[in-house]
Amino acid sequence: MARYKDASCRLCRREGAKLYLKGDRCYSEKCAFGRKGYPPGAHGQGRQKISEYGMQLREKQKARRIYGVLERQFKRYFEEADRRKGITGEILLQILESRLDNIIYRMGLARSRTDARQLIRHGHYLVNGRKVNIPSYLTRPGDLVAVREKSKNSPFFKELAEWGAAQGTVNWLEVDRDNMSGKVIRVPSREELDVPISEHLIVELYSR
C-alpha cells in the first residue's frame, strides 16, 4: 500500500497549520511548525500569491494529510458524501471521522492517527469483539472498540493508558480508560469537530 514516507513536519509547514501528525512532539518545543512557521523549500519565506483554485487545492490536501488518506480514497469519500442527503462538506468530515484509525486516536488509545494505523495493522484492536486490521474501516454508532486482551498487559499499552487518561474526550464517544475501550455513541456534528478545515472549499474544488 502506498504511503507518505518523508518528514511529517514538512506537511504542517506546507499547509500553514499544525496537523498533529507526530503525537507528543507536536505539543513540545521540538515541533518544526512552531520554530519554522513558513512553507518548506528555497522559496518558502518569499511572498506567495495564491489563486482561488490554489486555496481549494490546499484545503483538500490539508484534509487528506490530517486523516492520512490517499488521493483516490479521498475522492471516493467525497463521492459517497455527495450521494448522501445533507451538507456534503459536513458529511465528508463525518465519514473521515468514522475511520477506525481516527476513532482510536480520538479515544486516546493511540498518540496519533499515524500510530493508530500501524497498531491496527498489527492487530491490537477489536471492533465488537472481532479483530480488525484495516485502518480505513468505517465505524458506526453503537460500535465498541477495544484493545485486545493480550495487548493490554504490555508495557507499551500500559504507558499509553496513562497518556490517554490525561487527554480530553470528545462527547460523541464514550471511553472506559480502565478497560482500554470505547463506544461510538453517535455521529458528530460539525460544531463538535475541531479540525482546521474549510470543507466548503473542498466541495467547490470537486464541483469544478
C-alpha positions as CSV (number, residue, x, y, z in Angstrom):
1,M,0.0,0.0,0.0
2,A,1.4,3.4,-0.9
3,R,2.1,5.8,1.9
4,Y,3.9,9.1,2.6
5,K,7.5,8.4,3.9
6,D,9.1,11.8,4.1
7,A,9.2,14.2,7.1
8,S,5.8,14.8,8.5
9,C,6.7,18.2,9.8
10,R,7.1,19.4,6.3
11,L,3.4,18.8,5.7
12,C,2.4,21.1,8.6
13,R,4.6,23.8,7.3
14,R,3.3,23.4,3.8
15,E,-0.3,23.7,4.9
16,G,0.4,26.6,7.3
17,A,-1.3,24.8,10.2
18,K,-0.4,22.3,12.9
19,L,-1.8,19.0,11.8
20,Y,-0.7,17.0,14.8
21,L,0.8,14.2,12.8
22,K,3.6,13.2,15.3
23,G,1.8,12.8,18.6
24,D,3.6,14.3,21.6
25,R,6.3,16.0,19.5
26,C,3.6,18.4,18.1
27,Y,3.0,19.7,21.7
28,S,6.6,20.2,22.5
29,E,9.2,22.8,21.6
30,K,10.7,20.4,19.1
31,C,7.7,21.0,16.8
32,A,9.1,22.3,13.5
33,F,5.9,24.3,12.7
34,G,6.4,26.3,15.9
35,R,10.1,27.0,15.0
36,K,9.6,27.5,11.3
37,G,6.0,28.6,10.5
38,Y,6.8,29.2,6.8
39,P,6.5,26.7,3.9
40,P,9.5,24.4,3.3
41,G,11.8,24.9,0.3
42,A,14.1,27.6,-1.0
43,H,11.3,30.0,-1.6
44,G,9.3,29.2,1.5
45,Q,9.9,32.6,3.1
46,G,9.0,34.6,0.0
47,R,5.7,36.2,-0.7
48,Q,3.3,33.8,-2.4
49,K,0.2,34.8,-4.2
50,I,-2.4,32.0,-4.2
51,S,-5.3,31.7,-6.6
52,E,-8.8,30.6,-5.8
53,Y,-8.1,27.2,-7.2
54,G,-4.9,27.1,-5.1
55,M,-6.8,27.8,-1.9
56,Q,-9.3,25.0,-2.7
57,L,-6.5,22.6,-3.5
58,R,-4.6,23.4,-0.3
59,E,-7.7,22.8,1.8
60,K,-8.2,19.4,0.2
61,Q,-4.5,18.5,0.7
62,K,-4.8,19.6,4.3
63,A,-7.8,17.3,4.9
64,R,-6.0,14.4,3.3
65,R,-2.9,14.9,5.4
66,I,-4.7,15.3,8.7
67,Y,-6.6,12.0,8.2
68,G,-3.8,10.2,6.3
69,V,-5.9,9.4,3.2
70,L,-4.6,8.9,-0.3
71,E,-6.0,10.8,-3.3
72,R,-8.2,8.1,-4.8
73,Q,-9.6,7.1,-1.4
74,F,-10.3,10.7,-0.6
75,K,-12.2,11.2,-3.8
76,R,-14.3,8.1,-3.1
77,Y,-15.2,9.5,0.3
78,F,-16.3,12.7,-1.4
79,E,-18.4,10.9,-3.9
80,E,-20.1,9.0,-1.1
81,A,-20.7,12.2,0.8
82,D,-22.2,13.8,-2.3
83,R,-24.6,10.9,-2.7
84,R,-26.0,11.2,0.8
85,K,-28.7,13.7,1.8
86,G,-27.4,16.7,3.7
87,I,-24.5,19.1,3.6
88,T,-21.8,17.5,1.5
89,G,-18.8,19.0,3.3
90,E,-20.1,18.2,6.7
91,I,-20.9,14.6,5.7
92,L,-17.4,14.2,4.2
93,L,-15.8,15.2,7.6
94,Q,-18.2,12.8,9.4
95,I,-17.1,9.9,7.1
96,L,-13.4,10.7,7.7
97,E,-14.0,10.9,11.5
98,S,-15.7,7.5,11.5
99,R,-12.5,5.8,10.2
100,L,-11.2,3.3,12.8
101,D,-7.7,4.9,13.0
102,N,-9.3,8.3,13.8
103,I,-11.7,6.8,16.3
104,I,-8.8,5.1,18.2
105,Y,-6.9,8.4,18.1
106,R,-9.9,10.3,19.4
107,M,-10.4,7.8,22.2
108,G,-6.8,8.3,23.4
109,L,-5.9,4.7,22.5
110,A,-3.1,5.9,20.2
111,R,-0.9,9.0,20.3
112,S,-1.6,10.0,16.7
113,R,-3.6,8.8,13.7
114,T,-0.3,7.5,12.2
115,D,0.4,5.4,15.3
116,A,-3.2,4.2,15.3
117,R,-2.8,2.9,11.7
118,Q,0.3,1.0,12.5
119,L,-1.2,-0.6,15.6
120,I,-4.3,-1.5,13.8
121,R,-2.4,-3.3,11.1
122,H,-0.6,-5.3,13.8
123,G,-3.9,-6.5,15.1
124,H,-4.0,-4.8,18.5
125,Y,-7.7,-3.6,18.4
126,L,-11.1,-5.3,18.4
127,V,-14.3,-3.9,17.0
128,N,-17.4,-5.5,18.6
129,G,-15.2,-8.3,19.8
130,R,-13.6,-9.1,16.4
131,K,-10.1,-8.2,15.4
132,V,-10.0,-5.6,12.7
133,N,-6.7,-4.8,10.9
134,I,-8.0,-2.3,8.4
135,P,-7.4,1.4,9.4
136,S,-10.0,2.7,7.0
137,Y,-12.7,0.5,8.5
138,L,-15.8,2.8,8.9
139,T,-17.3,2.6,12.4
140,R,-21.0,3.2,13.2
141,P,-22.9,4.4,16.2
142,G,-23.1,1.6,18.7
143,D,-19.7,0.0,17.7
144,L,-17.4,-1.0,20.6
145,V,-13.7,-0.5,20.1
146,A,-11.2,-2.1,22.5
147,V,-7.6,-3.0,22.9
148,R,-7.3,-6.8,22.7
149,E,-6.6,-8.6,26.0
150,K,-3.1,-9.8,25.1
151,S,-2.0,-6.3,24.2
152,K,-3.4,-4.7,27.4
153,N,-0.7,-6.3,29.6
154,S,2.2,-5.0,27.5
155,P,4.3,-2.0,29.0
156,F,3.6,0.0,25.8
157,F,-0.2,-0.1,26.2
158,K,0.0,0.5,30.0
159,E,2.0,3.6,29.3
160,L,-0.4,4.5,26.6
161,A,-3.3,4.1,29.0
162,E,-1.7,6.7,31.4
163,W,-1.2,9.1,28.5
164,G,-4.8,8.7,27.3
165,A,-6.1,9.4,30.8
166,A,-4.5,12.9,30.6
167,Q,-6.2,13.6,27.2
168,G,-9.7,15.1,26.8
169,T,-12.5,13.0,25.4
170,V,-14.9,14.2,22.7
171,N,-18.6,14.0,23.8
172,W,-19.7,11.8,20.9
173,L,-17.5,8.9,22.1
174,E,-17.7,7.1,25.4
175,V,-14.3,5.9,26.8
176,D,-13.6,3.4,29.5
177,R,-10.0,4.0,30.5
178,D,-9.7,1.1,32.9
179,N,-10.7,-1.4,30.2
180,M,-9.0,0.5,27.4
181,S,-12.1,0.5,25.3
182,G,-14.7,3.0,24.0
183,K,-18.0,3.2,22.2
184,V,-19.2,5.3,19.3
185,I,-22.3,7.0,20.7
186,R,-23.4,9.0,17.6
187,V,-22.2,10.8,14.5
188,P,-20.6,14.1,15.5
189,S,-22.0,17.5,14.3
190,R,-19.7,19.9,12.5
191,E,-19.6,22.1,15.6
192,E,-18.0,19.2,17.6
193,L,-15.2,18.7,15.2
194,D,-12.1,20.7,15.9
195,V,-10.3,20.1,12.6
196,P,-9.0,23.4,10.9
197,I,-10.6,22.6,7.6
198,S,-12.9,24.8,5.4
199,E,-14.8,22.0,3.9
200,H,-16.8,24.2,1.5
201,L,-13.6,24.9,-0.4
202,I,-13.2,21.1,-1.0
203,V,-16.7,20.9,-2.3
204,E,-16.0,23.9,-4.6
205,L,-12.9,22.1,-5.9
206,Y,-14.7,18.9,-6.8
207,S,-17.6,20.8,-8.2
208,R,-15.5,22.4,-10.9
